[in-house]
Amino acid sequence: MTHFPESLLQKIKQAPVDPGCYLYKNKQDKIIYVGKAKNLANRVKSYFVKTHSKDPKTQSLVKRIADVEFIVTLSEVEALILENTLIKQHRPRYNIFLRDDKSFPYIRITNEPFPRVFITRRLINDGSKYFGPYTDSRAIRDTLQIIKKAFTVRTCRFRLDSETVNAKNVKLCLQYHIHNCEGPCRELISKEEYDTMISKIEAFLKGNLSEVINYLQHKMESASEKLLFELAARYRDNINLLQHYAKRQSVEFMDFKDRDFINIFSEGDTCVGIVIRVRYGKMIGKDTIFLEDISDVEQSEIMRNFIQQYYNQSQLIPEEVNVNIYPSERDILQKWLTNNRHCSVKITRPAREEKLRLMRLAEKNARIHLQEYLLKKSQTENYIPKTLKQLRIDLSLTELPKRIEAFDISNIQGKFAVGSLVTFINARPQKGDYRRYKIKTVKGIDDFAMMSEVVRRRYSRQLKENNELPNLIVIDGGKGQLSSASQILKKLRLDSIPIIGLAKKLEEIFLPDRQESMILPRNSLSLTLLQRIRDEAHRFAITYHRNLRGKGELTSVLDHIPGLGAKKKQLLWNYFKTISKMRSASIDDFCNVDGIGPKLSKIIWDYLHHG
């Protein structure tokens, strides 16, 4: 602790034992981290204990701490609220953020005698109600469009208080004359009736469509009784609009509880959170939010930050939040959500099949969105994935392995032997650069010789055509396969290219000039990347092998059928694809193949079934 300023050490010794927030500052007096604690003294001291286990991010933070400030609160829940406010205000470098959370749009219902409803990205603490955040801009525009069609809420910006309305300072506008507004500026609609309409808009935004449809049904019947048939028709059309909207939503639960399903999925230093919202038993929306600066952060801590920031300004807090990973300090979060919702909120992990189905859906969406995001990121010129940086360190490579090529061999007892090559650039598969090889020079069972042939053919051609060479070669196999490939590279004078073997059984990594294998931790980013590449090479090889084997089996069987030439055998293969489909076909099915009539069809059928 001697390298820290004396004033900082003195503050740490005298830290309060109350709940509250602590703000770490650097030498420039800039806030670099905001945290909260039940006991500030214990939490802050833990950062400066040498034996305390720290991840790399925390180690980097501690090195930069020059000062600390404490803010005491009455409870942990108050500390949680304050922490979130301070993070949004100062955006410290070492805290986790929802990416672009400042720009997420909300639907705002203003705090006025005759409220307005509109989209905003600016949150003002004036008693207005905010519904969101919405991550899909199209969804929020569609929602507002439905509100405008179904409800005659005013769109003008005048402040309509009792004094303004009584003085009749505001003139009736076009919106009144085309029946999009009921004229609250001239008291043509009572405040009670207008407030009822606003409450139905809130019900719609919360997903309670049946309440809104009943309200419009009553309005339609009332207009019809007064012989206002044009107005009644408009209400009818609005009811149809909402019913059509309701049909697009699938019913998930019969208990009509409000639920959210949150799945966070991370890769490297990037994380995506998916929120599927269920209201009154129906799935009403999906939000996709990326998080920044999550490297070396526990998943439970990421989930805590996500829940805290996502629900901070939301009026759509459900009574049940389902998560794929329990957040840290779950009890405090539940209390905080309960206070914000004004009734009980439970954070839980789903166990029932109907809930697990939605959680799996959230996970699937999370994987897809993260892959798309990383693909876009990888296409930027200077982007280097963290996995490649770590792989370079773990394998002691002289340069980043931006281009990795991997080989695999597939055969059955030496028959239908094939080799595959897959290419990964910036840790992403480049399927246009995949290649497959039918083994030509090796007879019998000799995987080592087959690997030699494939590697020789690949890099002989690359040298001849002056094509790009990889920064790392991965061989699916152990010492034997690696040695065979290394010898070919040496003959081609390409032995400067790093090459490794990855054996499946123990996930051992073999290097050419090293007797013992290398074993990386199971949760290693490097090992995960190498496994993905190896498995993709195996998948590509086995697919080609099965195709060849299917053709080979079919050809060998058909060779002995009288009257069946090479052309008709090929037509049969093209039509049926596999011998099993051919054996399950009827005589009439064979007649569907060009050039094969009823007589030959029966001969083929008899031969396949009776030999």
Secondary structure, DSSP 8 states (H G I E B T S, - for coil): -TTS-HHHHHHHHT--SSSEEEEEE-TT--EEEEEEESSHHHHHHHTT-TTS---HHHHHHHHH--EEEEEE-SSHHHHHHHHHHHHHHH--TTS-EETTGGG--EEEE-SSSS--EEEES----SS-EEE---S-HHHHHHHHHHHHHH-----------HHHHHHT-S---HHHHTTS---GGGTSS-HHHHHHHHHHHHHHHTT-HHHHHHHHHHHHHHHHHTT-HHHHHHHHHHHHHHHHHHHTS-B--SS---EEEEEEEEETTEEEEEEEEEETTEEEEEEEEEEES-TT--HHHHHHHHHHHHSSS-S---SEEEESS--TTHHHHHHHHHHHHTS--EEE---SHHHHHHHHHHHHHHHHHHHHHHHHHHTSTT---HHHHHHHHHTT-SS---EEEEEEEEEETTEEEEEEEEEEETTEE-GGG-EEEE--S--SS-HHHHHHHHHHHHHHHHHHTT----SEEEEESSHHHHHHHHHHHHHTT-TTS-EEEEETTTTEEE-TT-SS-B---TT-HHHHHHHHHHHHHHHHHHHHHHHHHHHHHHHHHHTTSTT--HHHHHHHHHHH-SHHHHHT--HHHHHTSTT--HHHHHHHHHHHHH-
